[in-house]
Amino acid sequence: MEKLRMCIACRQMKDKRDLLRIVKDKEGNISVDLSGKKNGRGAYICKDEACLEKLKKQKSLNKAFKTNVSEDVYNEIREVILGQK
């Protein structure tokens, strides 16, 4: 059975493997979780630029993690998404 998760930008349900996981650990560090197994609060985003732009515009990560997310995190997400094409 596939594990469905919702993209926090476009709100579409997709298979977990088709999404990119961003995680906030206990120390409050936010990073891209390529393994999908890091401990902490996870949020998912589609692996495309349109969702990344929507994510930044709506500040969806700030809402998901209840904190201000730095530009460095968005840059890291962009690098991962562009690197997979």
C-alpha positions as a printed NumPy array, in Angstrom:
array([[  0.   ,   0.   ,   0.   ],
       [  1.398,   3.396,  -0.932],
       [  1.889,   6.01 ,   1.757],
       [  0.164,   9.24 ,   0.745],
       [  1.332,  12.623,   1.982],
       [  0.099,  16.128,   1.201],
       [  2.291,  18.74 ,  -0.453],
       [  2.114,  21.795,   1.821],
       [  2.277,  24.126,  -1.188],
       [ -0.288,  22.767,  -3.679],
       [ -2.22 ,  20.6  ,  -1.15 ],
       [ -2.269,  17.564,  -3.479],
       [ -2.025,  14.064,  -2.062],
       [  0.853,  12.107,  -3.595],
       [  2.906,   9.023,  -2.868],
       [  5.536,   9.745,  -0.215],
       [  8.34 ,   8.736,  -2.636],
       [  7.244,  11.421,  -5.134],
       [  7.625,  14.21 ,  -2.576],
       [ 10.58 ,  15.916,  -0.939],
       [ 10.63 ,  15.833,   2.876],
       [ 11.765,  18.825,   4.876],
       [ 12.359,  18.174,   8.56 ],
       [ 12.74 ,  20.266,  11.721],
       [ 14.726,  18.479,  14.416],
       [ 14.57 ,  18.915,  18.205],
       [ 17.23 ,  21.644,  18.085],
       [ 15.104,  23.629,  15.625],
       [ 17.358,  23.006,  12.616],
       [ 15.469,  22.76 ,   9.338],
       [ 16.93 ,  20.712,   6.495],
       [ 16.046,  18.602,   3.469],
       [ 15.633,  14.935,   4.404],
       [ 16.71 ,  12.903,   1.378],
       [ 16.518,   9.608,   3.289],
       [ 12.973,  10.261,   4.529],
       [ 13.964,   8.812,   7.896],
       [ 15.361,  11.704,   9.954],
       [ 13.813,  12.292,  13.351],
       [ 11.685,  15.38 ,  13.763],
       [  8.643,  17.137,  12.382],
       [  8.314,  16.565,   8.649],
       [  6.651,  18.529,   5.874],
       [  6.372,  17.446,   2.258],
       [  6.629,  19.352,  -1.021],
       [  6.347,  18.305,  -4.672],
       [  9.66 ,  18.072,  -6.484],
       [  8.959,  20.96 ,  -8.876],
       [  9.741,  24.654,  -9.059],
       [  6.098,  25.772,  -9.165],
       [  5.468,  24.293,  -5.715],
       [  8.718,  25.779,  -4.411],
       [  7.635,  29.258,  -5.546],
       [  4.203,  28.737,  -3.978],
       [  5.883,  27.492,  -0.793],
       [  7.951,  30.686,  -0.515],
       [  5.069,  33.   ,  -1.428],
       [  2.607,  31.463,   1.056],
       [  5.283,  30.956,   3.734],
       [  3.948,  27.415,   4.147],
       [  7.108,  26.159,   5.891],
       [  6.839,  28.949,   8.48 ],
       [  3.294,  27.784,   9.241],
       [  4.155,  24.073,   9.246],
       [  7.112,  24.478,  11.608],
       [  5.753,  27.494,  13.563],
       [  9.02 ,  29.405,  13.071],
       [ 10.728,  31.715,  10.586],
       [ 12.473,  29.688,   7.9  ],
       [ 15.71 ,  31.174,   6.558],
       [ 16.448,  31.793,   2.876],
       [ 19.225,  29.178,   3.16 ],
       [ 16.613,  26.438,   3.621],
       [ 14.743,  27.543,   0.489],
       [ 18.04 ,  27.608,  -1.428],
       [ 18.825,  24.061,  -0.261],
       [ 15.368,  22.883,  -1.394],
       [ 15.854,  24.597,  -4.777],
       [ 19.241,  22.886,  -5.273],
       [ 17.753,  19.467,  -4.525],
       [ 14.756,  19.997,  -6.83 ],
       [ 16.855,  21.344,  -9.716],
       [ 19.458,  18.614,  -9.222],
       [ 16.857,  15.882,  -9.713],
       [ 15.714,  17.029, -13.147]])
